[in-house]
């Protein structure tokens, strides 16, 4: 596993972190996950997910069947929390400034056959996929990784609602796909748009299922 993780990762701490995320941490929610078999059992994967709240990352970290190296905003890497995030293999990203270092580190993880997780919306909001950044498509195109979209709903408290007791959180893993291999900037833009479309479609599908079951948000 060492070749699939950033330098400095402690595999035993990573395993503990994944256990904690799907056990004690997730007890506060009723997590329903489907489509996990769509995540390839081996080989490089760029995982793209919508982002509704800070809870999304830990839930996906625990519920997915393979360890995921997520690109996380730099502000989270402070003090003891920052030390822990690095030791479980997560990578800090500076927002709003050119920063190739985390992308190059993620590239090495993928070339080692690992899984890199990206929240392509860039910022946390309502979790709707309005515009995907190019990082996920670039990583997939430069490493030969497949892209797997993942939708997560239920972590964001609806506006005006009170504290919820163990709300239902749904995770839906979509089918893997290979972005178009067209070269140049136009090729990257085309691949980025495909990533956006696949993720947006999956989120809409999950929203529809939750609406039928009486869940919202």
LUMGU-546872 format. One line per field, with one value per residue: residue number from 0; residue in one letter; x, y, z of N, C-alpha, C in turn. Coordinates in nm, 2 decimals, padded with zeros to 4 digits. Layout:
k = NUM/...
r = A/...
nc1 = X/...
nc2 = Y/...
nc3 = Z/...
cac1 = X/...
cac2 = Y/...
cac3 = Z/...
cc1 = X/...
cc2 = Y/...
cc3 = Z/...
***
This chain:
k = 0/1/2/3/4/5/6/7/8/9/10/11/12/13/14/15/16/17/18/19/20/21/22/23/24/25/26/27/28/29/30/31/32/33/34/35/36/37/38/39/40/41/42/43/44/45/46/47/48/49/50/51/52/53/54/55/56/57/58/59/60/61/62/63/64/65/66/67/68/69/70/71/72/73/74/75/76/77/78/79/80/81/82/83/84/85/86/87/88/89/90/91/92/93/94/95/96/97/98/99/100/101/102/103/104/105/106/107/108/109/110/111/112/113/114/115/116/117/118/119/120/121/122/123/124/125/126/127/128/129/130/131/132/133/134/135/136/137/138/139/140/141/142/143/144/145/146/147/148/149/150/151/152/153/154/155/156/157/158/159/160/161/162/163/164/165/166/167/168/169/170/171/172/173/174/175/176/177/178/179/180/181/182/183/184/185/186/187/188/189/190/191/192/193/194/195/196/197/198/199/200/201/202/203/204/205/206/207/208/209/210/211/212/213/214/215/216
r = X/X/X/X/X/X/X/X/X/X/X/X/X/X/X/X/X/X/X/X/X/X/X/X/X/X/X/X/X/X/X/X/X/X/X/X/X/X/X/X/X/X/X/X/X/X/X/X/X/X/X/X/X/X/X/X/X/X/X/X/X/X/X/X/X/X/X/X/X/X/X/X/X/X/X/X/X/X/X/X/X/X/X/X/X/X/X/X/X/X/X/X/X/X/X/X/X/X/X/X/X/X/X/X/X/X/X/X/X/X/X/X/X/X/X/X/X/X/X/X/X/X/X/X/X/X/X/X/X/X/X/X/X/X/X/X/X/X/X/X/X/X/X/X/X/X/X/X/X/X/X/X/X/X/X/X/X/X/X/X/X/X/X/X/X/X/X/X/X/X/X/X/X/X/X/X/X/X/X/X/X/X/X/X/X/X/X/X/X/X/X/X/X/X/X/X/X/X/X/X/X/X/X/X/X/X/X/X/X/X/X/X/X/X/X/X/X
nc1 = 00.08/00.21/00.32/00.10/00.03/00.08/00.41/00.51/00.27/00.11/00.03/-00.11/-00.23/-00.39/-00.56/-00.69/-00.82/-01.00/-01.16/-01.26/-01.41/-01.61/-01.73/-01.75/-01.76/-01.95/-02.18/-02.35/-02.51/-02.73/-02.61/-02.64/-02.52/-02.46/-02.37/-02.10/-01.94/-01.88/-01.65/-01.33/-01.14/-00.87/-00.59/-00.53/-00.75/-00.95/-01.15/-01.44/-01.64/-01.95/-01.99/-02.13/-02.11/-01.87/-01.87/-01.90/-01.65/-01.52/-01.72/-01.72/-01.45/-01.46/-01.66/-01.61/-01.46/-01.19/-00.88/-00.87/-00.70/-00.76/-00.78/-00.76/-00.87/-00.62/-00.65/-00.75/-00.53/-00.40/-00.22/-00.28/-00.48/-00.40/-00.16/-00.26/-00.42/-00.23/-00.09/-00.27/-00.27/-00.37/-00.39/-00.29/-00.44/-00.40/-00.63/-00.74/-00.50/-00.23/-00.11/00.08/00.20/00.04/-00.11/00.09/00.18/-00.05/-00.06/00.16/00.06/-00.15/00.00/00.11/-00.09/-00.30/-00.59/-00.73/-00.91/-01.13/-01.30/-01.46/-01.61/-01.48/-01.55/-01.74/-02.09/-02.42/-02.39/-02.45/-02.35/-02.21/-01.99/-01.71/-01.37/-01.05/-00.87/-00.93/-00.98/-00.74/-00.56/-00.66/-00.62/-00.34/-00.24/-00.36/-00.57/-00.90/-01.21/-01.43/-01.75/-01.90/-02.19/-02.31/-02.55/-02.75/-02.60/-02.61/-02.78/-03.11/-03.22/-03.35/-03.43/-03.42/-03.20/-03.10/-03.18/-02.97/-02.97/-03.06/-02.81/-02.71/-02.50/-02.39/-02.23/-02.10/-02.07/-01.74/-01.55/-01.36/-01.20/-01.22/-00.95/-00.85/-00.61/-00.43/-00.55/-00.82/-00.89/-00.86/-01.05/-01.28/-01.27/-01.30/-01.56/-01.70/-01.66/-01.79/-02.05/-02.11/-02.09/-02.29/-02.52/-02.53/-02.57/-02.82/-02.97/-02.95/-03.07/-03.33/-03.40/-03.39/-03.60/-03.82/-03.82/-03.88/-03.69/-03.49/-03.26
nc2 = -00.12/00.11/00.25/00.37/00.58/00.91/01.04/01.00/00.91/00.71/00.39/00.23/00.42/00.53/00.32/00.31/00.55/00.53/00.32/00.46/00.66/00.52/00.40/00.50/00.78/00.79/00.71/00.91/00.95/00.79/00.60/00.52/00.34/00.28/00.11/00.07/-00.13/-00.03/00.10/00.05/-00.24/-00.23/-00.04/00.29/00.56/00.84/01.00/01.18/01.40/01.56/01.84/01.91/01.97/01.98/01.73/01.54/01.45/01.29/01.09/00.97/00.88/00.68/00.50/00.41/00.14/00.14/00.29/00.65/00.92/01.24/01.57/01.84/02.16/02.39/02.53/02.35/02.21/02.25/02.27/01.99/01.86/01.90/01.76/01.50/01.47/01.46/01.23/01.04/01.03/01.25/01.54/01.88/02.17/02.49/02.74/02.95/03.03/02.96/02.63/02.38/02.17/01.99/01.87/01.74/01.56/01.41/01.30/01.12/00.94/00.83/00.71/00.52/00.34/00.42/00.58/00.89/01.16/01.42/01.72/01.87/02.11/02.30/02.49/02.49/02.45/02.44/02.20/02.15/02.07/02.30/02.40/02.24/02.22/02.20/02.02/01.75/01.62/01.67/01.52/01.26/01.24/01.26/01.05/00.82/00.73/00.61/00.78/00.81/00.90/01.03/01.07/01.24/01.29/01.46/01.54/01.81/02.04/02.13/02.46/02.66/02.44/02.25/02.09/01.77/01.42/01.16/01.18/01.06/00.98/00.95/00.78/00.75/00.56/00.61/00.47/00.39/00.59/00.68/00.98/01.19/01.17/01.38/01.61/01.90/02.23/02.25/01.99/01.93/02.10/01.98/01.73/01.81/01.91/01.68/01.54/01.71/01.69/01.41/01.39/01.58/01.46/01.23/01.33/01.44/01.21/01.08/01.27/01.25/00.99/01.01/01.19/01.04/00.86/01.01/01.16/01.46/01.71
nc3 = 00.00/00.04/-00.18/-00.28/-00.14/00.00/00.09/00.44/00.54/00.78/00.77/00.97/01.12/00.93/00.87/01.12/01.12/00.91/01.01/01.24/01.11/00.98/01.19/01.51/01.44/01.23/01.36/01.43/01.21/00.98/00.76/00.42/00.18/-00.17/-00.47/-00.43/-00.54/-00.78/-00.76/-00.88/-00.79/-00.79/-00.92/-01.07/-00.96/-01.00/-00.79/-00.78/-00.60/-00.49/-00.27/00.03/00.30/00.58/00.67/00.47/00.36/00.57/00.60/00.34/00.34/00.52/00.43/00.17/-00.02/-00.06/00.05/00.04/-00.09/-00.02/-00.16/00.03/00.17/00.26/00.51/00.69/00.78/01.04/01.35/01.57/01.43/01.17/01.16/01.20/00.97/00.77/00.84/00.79/00.52/00.37/00.15/00.15/00.00/-00.14/-00.17/-00.44/-00.53/-00.76/-00.74/-00.77/-00.63/-00.46/-00.66/-00.81/-00.61/-00.58/-00.83/-00.82/-00.63/-00.78/-00.99/-00.85/-00.83/-00.67/-00.51/-00.56/-00.42/-00.51/-00.46/-00.68/-00.69/-00.55/-00.35/-00.04/-00.05/-00.14/-00.23/-00.50/-00.83/-01.00/-01.14/-01.25/-01.15/-01.31/-01.21/-01.15/-01.40/-01.52/-01.37/-01.42/-01.70/-01.72/-01.59/-01.67/-01.52/-01.42/-01.39/-01.12/-01.03/-00.73/-00.53/-00.25/-00.01/00.24/00.46/00.50/00.70/00.65/00.56/00.83/00.98/01.29/01.52/01.42/01.47/01.41/01.11/00.78/00.56/00.23/00.01/-00.31/-00.55/-00.86/-01.20/-01.33/-01.56/-01.86/-01.92/-02.22/-02.46/-02.60/-02.71/-02.57/-02.46/-02.52/-02.52/-02.25/-02.14/-02.25/-02.12/-01.86/-01.86/-01.91/-01.67/-01.49/-01.59/-01.55/-01.27/-01.19/-01.30/-01.15/-00.89/-00.92/-00.98/-00.73/-00.57/-00.67/-00.59/-00.32/-00.28/-00.35/-00.15/00.06/00.18/00.21/00.08
cac1 = 00.00/00.30/00.33/-00.03/00.00/00.19/00.52/00.47/00.15/00.12/-00.07/-00.19/-00.32/-00.49/-00.66/-00.77/-00.90/-01.11/-01.25/-01.33/-01.50/-01.73/-01.79/-01.79/-01.80/-02.08/-02.30/-02.44/-02.59/-02.77/-02.55/-02.68/-02.42/-02.49/-02.28/-01.96/-01.87/-01.84/-01.51/-01.24/-01.07/-00.73/-00.56/-00.55/-00.88/-00.97/-01.28/-01.49/-01.77/-02.01/-01.95/-02.24/-02.06/-01.74/-01.89/-01.89/-01.52/-01.50/-01.81/-01.67/-01.32/-01.48/-01.75/-01.56/-01.39/-01.04/-00.83/-00.87/-00.62/-00.84/-00.73/-00.84/-00.82/-00.50/-00.69/-00.78/-00.41/-00.34/-00.21/-00.28/-00.56/-00.32/-00.07/-00.34/-00.46/-00.11/-00.05/-00.37/-00.25/-00.45/-00.30/-00.34/-00.45/-00.42/-00.74/-00.73/-00.36/-00.17/-00.04/00.09/00.26/-00.05/-00.15/00.20/00.18/-00.16/-00.02/00.24/-00.03/-00.22/00.09/00.14/-00.21/-00.39/-00.72/-00.73/-01.04/-01.14/-01.43/-01.43/-01.68/-01.38/-01.60/-01.86/-02.21/-02.54/-02.36/-02.49/-02.24/-02.23/-01.87/-01.60/-01.24/-00.98/-00.77/-00.97/-00.96/-00.60/-00.50/-00.69/-00.56/-00.19/-00.20/-00.44/-00.67/-01.04/-01.28/-01.55/-01.83/-01.97/-02.28/-02.34/-02.66/-02.80/-02.51/-02.64/-02.90/-03.20/-03.24/-03.46/-03.46/-03.35/-03.10/-03.16/-03.12/-02.92/-03.03/-03.02/-02.71/-02.70/-02.38/-02.41/-02.10/-02.14/-01.98/-01.62/-01.54/-01.24/-01.23/-01.17/-00.81/-00.82/-00.49/-00.44/-00.64/-00.96/-00.92/-00.88/-01.19/-01.38/-01.27/-01.35/-01.70/-01.76/-01.65/-01.90/-02.18/-02.13/-02.12/-02.42/-02.62/-02.54/-02.63/-02.96/-03.02/-02.96/-03.18/-03.46/-03.42/-03.42/-03.73/-03.92/-03.82/-03.93/-03.58/-03.46/-03.13
cac2 = 00.00/00.23/00.32/00.43/00.69/01.02/01.02/01.05/00.85/00.60/00.30/00.19/00.53/00.55/00.22/00.35/00.67/00.47/00.25/00.56/00.73/00.44/00.35/00.60/00.91/00.78/00.68/01.03/00.95/00.66/00.61/00.42/00.34/00.19/00.12/00.06/-00.22/00.04/00.15/-00.06/-00.30/-00.19/00.05/00.43/00.61/00.98/01.00/01.32/01.40/01.68/01.88/01.99/02.01/01.93/01.59/01.46/01.39/01.18/00.98/00.89/00.82/00.55/00.41/00.36/00.02/00.16/00.42/00.76/01.04/01.35/01.70/01.92/02.29/02.41/02.58/02.23/02.15/02.33/02.20/01.84/01.81/01.90/01.64/01.38/01.46/01.42/01.09/00.94/01.04/01.36/01.64/02.02/02.25/02.63/02.79/03.08/03.06/02.84/02.54/02.25/02.07/01.88/01.79/01.65/01.46/01.32/01.23/01.01/00.84/00.76/00.63/00.40/00.26/00.45/00.65/01.03/01.21/01.56/01.79/01.97/02.24/02.39/02.55/02.42/02.53/02.36/02.06/02.13/02.08/02.41/02.41/02.16/02.27/02.11/01.93/01.60/01.58/01.67/01.41/01.14/01.24/01.25/00.92/00.70/00.68/00.62/00.87/00.76/01.01/00.99/01.17/01.23/01.38/01.44/01.59/01.95/02.06/02.22/02.59/02.67/02.32/02.23/01.98/01.64/01.30/01.06/01.20/00.97/01.02/00.86/00.78/00.67/00.55/00.59/00.39/00.45/00.62/00.74/01.11/01.19/01.18/01.49/01.68/02.05/02.30/02.22/01.85/01.93/02.16/01.88/01.63/01.87/01.92/01.55/01.51/01.79/01.63/01.28/01.41/01.65/01.36/01.13/01.40/01.45/01.08/01.06/01.36/01.19/00.87/01.06/01.25/00.93/00.79/01.11/01.24/01.59/01.77
cac3 = 00.00/00.06/-00.31/-00.32/-00.04/00.01/00.19/00.57/00.58/00.87/00.73/01.08/01.16/00.82/00.90/01.24/01.08/00.83/01.11/01.32/01.02/00.95/01.31/01.60/01.38/01.15/01.44/01.43/01.09/00.93/00.63/00.33/00.06/-00.28/-00.58/-00.39/-00.63/-00.90/-00.74/-00.92/-00.68/-00.80/-01.03/-01.03/-00.97/-00.95/-00.74/-00.77/-00.52/-00.45/-00.13/00.10/00.43/00.62/00.71/00.35/00.35/00.67/00.57/00.22/00.38/00.59/00.37/00.05/00.01/-00.07/00.11/-00.06/-00.06/-00.06/-00.16/00.13/00.18/00.35/00.64/00.78/00.82/01.15/01.48/01.58/01.32/01.05/01.18/01.18/00.83/00.69/00.87/00.73/00.38/00.30/00.09/00.16/-00.12/-00.12/-00.26/-00.50/-00.58/-00.84/-00.64/-00.84/-00.55/-00.43/-00.78/-00.84/-00.51/-00.61/-00.95/-00.78/-00.57/-00.89/-01.07/-00.77/-00.83/-00.56/-00.53/-00.52/-00.41/-00.54/-00.45/-00.79/-00.68/-00.49/-00.22/00.02/-00.06/-00.13/-00.28/-00.63/-00.91/-01.10/-01.23/-01.20/-01.17/-01.41/-01.15/-01.16/-01.54/-01.55/-01.30/-01.49/-01.83/-01.71/-01.52/-01.72/-01.42/-01.45/-01.30/-01.05/-00.96/-00.60/-00.48/-00.11/00.03/00.38/00.56/00.52/00.76/00.57/00.62/00.92/01.06/01.41/01.53/01.37/01.53/01.32/00.98/00.68/00.46/00.12/-00.07/-00.44/-00.63/-01.00/-01.28/-01.37/-01.70/-01.90/-01.99/-02.36/-02.46/-02.69/-02.65/-02.56/-02.37/-02.56/-02.47/-02.10/-02.11/-02.28/-02.02/-01.74/-01.88/-01.89/-01.53/-01.44/-01.63/-01.49/-01.13/-01.18/-01.33/-01.04/-00.78/-00.96/-00.96/-00.59/-00.52/-00.71/-00.51/-00.18/-00.29/-00.36/-00.02/00.16/00.24/00.14/00.10
cc1 = 00.09/00.31/00.21/-00.06/00.12/00.29/00.47/00.35/00.18/00.01/-00.16/-00.28/-00.42/-00.60/-00.75/-00.87/-01.02/-01.21/-01.33/-01.44/-01.63/-01.79/-01.83/-01.84/-01.93/-02.20/-02.40/-02.53/-02.63/-02.72/-02.59/-02.60/-02.46/-02.39/-02.13/-01.88/-01.83/-01.70/-01.42/-01.16/-00.92/-00.71/-00.59/-00.69/-00.88/-01.12/-01.33/-01.63/-01.82/-01.98/-02.06/-02.19/-01.93/-01.75/-01.88/-01.76/-01.50/-01.59/-01.76/-01.54/-01.35/-01.56/-01.70/-01.46/-01.24/-01.00/-00.82/-00.78/-00.69/-00.75/-00.81/-00.78/-00.72/-00.54/-00.72/-00.65/-00.33/-00.33/-00.22/-00.37/-00.48/-00.22/-00.14/-00.38/-00.34/-00.07/-00.15/-00.37/-00.33/-00.35/-00.37/-00.34/-00.48/-00.53/-00.71/-00.60/-00.31/-00.08/-00.03/00.14/00.16/-00.10/-00.03/00.21/00.07/-00.13/00.07/00.16/-00.10/-00.12/00.13/00.01/-00.31/-00.52/-00.70/-00.87/-01.04/-01.28/-01.42/-01.51/-01.59/-01.43/-01.72/-01.98/-02.33/-02.51/-02.40/-02.36/-02.26/-02.11/-01.76/-01.46/-01.16/-00.89/-00.80/-00.94/-00.82/-00.53/-00.53/-00.62/-00.41/-00.15/-00.27/-00.54/-00.81/-01.10/-01.41/-01.62/-01.89/-02.06/-02.31/-02.44/-02.71/-02.72/-02.54/-02.77/-02.99/-03.22/-03.36/-03.49/-03.37/-03.25/-03.17/-03.09/-03.10/-02.99/-02.98/-02.92/-02.69/-02.57/-02.41/-02.29/-02.14/-02.04/-01.85/-01.62/-01.40/-01.26/-01.17/-01.02/-00.76/-00.71/-00.52/-00.54/-00.78/-00.99/-00.94/-01.01/-01.30/-01.39/-01.33/-01.51/-01.77/-01.76/-01.77/-02.03/-02.21/-02.16/-02.25/-02.53/-02.64/-02.60/-02.78/-03.03/-03.05/-03.07/-03.32/-03.50/-03.46/-03.56/-03.84/-03.93/-03.86/-03.81/-03.55/-03.32/-03.02
cc2 = 00.13/00.31/00.39/00.55/00.79/00.99/01.07/00.98/00.73/00.50/00.26/00.30/00.56/00.44/00.25/00.46/00.62/00.40/00.35/00.63/00.65/00.38/00.46/00.73/00.90/00.74/00.79/01.04/00.80/00.66/00.49/00.44/00.24/00.21/00.11/-00.03/-00.16/00.09/00.03/-00.11/-00.27/-00.10/00.19/00.48/00.75/00.98/01.15/01.31/01.54/01.71/01.97/02.04/01.94/01.78/01.49/01.38/01.27/01.06/00.90/00.82/00.69/00.45/00.35/00.24/00.03/00.29/00.53/00.87/01.16/01.48/01.79/02.06/02.31/02.45/02.47/02.17/02.23/02.25/02.05/01.79/01.80/01.78/01.51/01.36/01.41/01.28/00.99/00.96/01.15/01.47/01.78/02.09/02.40/02.68/02.93/03.12/02.93/02.76/02.40/02.14/01.96/01.80/01.69/01.53/01.36/01.24/01.11/00.90/00.76/00.67/00.51/00.31/00.30/00.53/00.79/01.09/01.36/01.61/01.90/02.10/02.34/02.45/02.48/02.51/02.44/02.22/02.04/02.15/02.18/02.42/02.33/02.22/02.16/02.01/01.79/01.55/01.57/01.55/01.28/01.13/01.21/01.12/00.80/00.65/00.69/00.72/00.80/00.87/00.95/01.10/01.14/01.34/01.35/01.49/01.74/01.97/02.16/02.35/02.60/02.55/02.32/02.12/01.85/01.52/01.20/01.07/01.09/01.03/00.91/00.88/00.69/00.68/00.52/00.50/00.46/00.48/00.68/00.87/01.11/01.23/01.29/01.57/01.83/02.10/02.26/02.08/01.85/01.99/02.06/01.77/01.68/01.88/01.79/01.51/01.59/01.73/01.50/01.30/01.48/01.55/01.27/01.20/01.41/01.32/01.05/01.14/01.30/01.07/00.91/01.13/01.15/00.87/00.89/01.19/01.36/01.64/01.68
cc3 = 00.00/-00.07/-00.35/-00.23/-00.04/00.11/00.33/00.62/00.67/00.84/00.85/01.12/01.06/00.84/01.01/01.20/01.00/00.92/01.19/01.23/00.99/01.07/01.41/01.54/01.31/01.23/01.45/01.31/01.06/00.78/00.54/00.21/-00.04/-00.39/-00.55/-00.48/-00.76/-00.89/-00.78/-00.80/-00.68/-00.91/-00.99/-01.06/-00.92/-00.91/-00.72/-00.70/-00.50/-00.30/-00.07/00.23/00.47/00.66/00.59/00.35/00.44/00.64/00.45/00.26/00.44/00.51/00.24/00.07/-00.01/00.00/00.00/00.00/-00.11/-00.06/-00.08/00.15/00.29/00.49/00.74/00.84/00.93/01.28/01.47/01.47/01.19/01.05/01.15/01.04/00.74/00.71/00.82/00.57/00.30/00.25/00.10/00.03/-00.08/-00.22/-00.31/-00.55/-00.66/-00.74/-00.70/-00.75/-00.51/-00.55/-00.82/-00.74/-00.54/-00.74/-00.92/-00.71/-00.68/-00.97/-00.99/-00.76/-00.73/-00.61/-00.47/-00.52/-00.43/-00.52/-00.56/-00.78/-00.62/-00.36/-00.17/00.00/-00.05/-00.18/-00.43/-00.72/-01.02/-01.19/-01.17/-01.24/-01.26/-01.34/-01.17/-01.30/-01.57/-01.49/-01.38/-01.62/-01.82/-01.65/-01.58/-01.62/-01.47/-01.35/-01.25/-00.98/-00.83/-00.56/-00.33/-00.07/00.17/00.49/00.59/00.58/00.68/00.64/00.71/01.00/01.19/01.41/01.50/01.44/01.43/01.18/00.88/00.58/00.36/00.04/-00.19/-00.52/-00.77/-01.07/-01.32/-01.52/-01.73/-01.97/-02.13/-02.36/-02.56/-02.63/-02.64/-02.46/-02.39/-02.51/-02.32/-02.07/-02.14/-02.17/-01.89/-01.74/-01.86/-01.74/-01.46/-01.47/-01.56/-01.34/-01.11/-01.20/-01.21/-00.92/-00.80/-00.94/-00.81/-00.52/-00.55/-00.62/-00.37/-00.17/-00.28/-00.22/00.10/00.23/00.15/00.17/00.09
***
